[in-house]
Amino acid sequence: MLRLKKISEVPRVEDGFRILIDESWPEGLTREEAKVDLWLREISPPPEIDEWPGDNPLFNEAVLDQTENLNQIRRNTIIKLIRNTEKEKGTVTFLYSTVGSIKQLPV
């Protein structure tokens, strides 16, 4: 089973394996308090994509294709990791602190 909850919610045994999916660690929260088993920053989009303006000559289809191919390989690896963990642990709970994190789930 896959679950989704805010990191500010109280950790529960039924959460199973807890994965933080934010690019940055939530302020004021220790790893012990959060009870995070894995921090997957990779689910967040790379920051350099937001920095490429459309009129930049470096931003062309070849660069976009290469980025997409790398992102697909990365997504497939992450999905495999999550599915294997779900089979092994039973429940995987994705933790987020920012709204943008939710949009990036690869599952």
NORCORVEN-V606449 format. One record per pair of residues at least 24 apart in sequence whose ideal C-beta (glycine too) atoms are under 7 Angstrom apart, sorted by the first residue. I is the first residue (numbers start at 1). GAP is how many residues later the second one is. Records with the same first field share a line. If there is no record, write none. Layout:
# NORCORVEN-V606449
I: GAP, GAP
This chain:
# NORCORVEN-V606449
1: 89, 90
2: 84, 90, 105
3: 88, 90, 91
4: 90, 98
5: 88, 90
6: 90, 91
7: 27, 88, 89, 90
8: 89
11: 24
14: 77
15: 76, 78
16: 73, 74, 75, 76, 77
17: 68, 72, 74, 75
18: 75, 77
19: 73, 75, 76
20: 75
21: 73, 74, 75, 80, 83, 84
22: 74, 75, 76, 79
26: 71
36: 59
40: 38
42: 32, 36
43: 35, 61, 62, 63
44: 57, 60
45: 59
75: 31
78: 28
79: 27, 28
82: 25
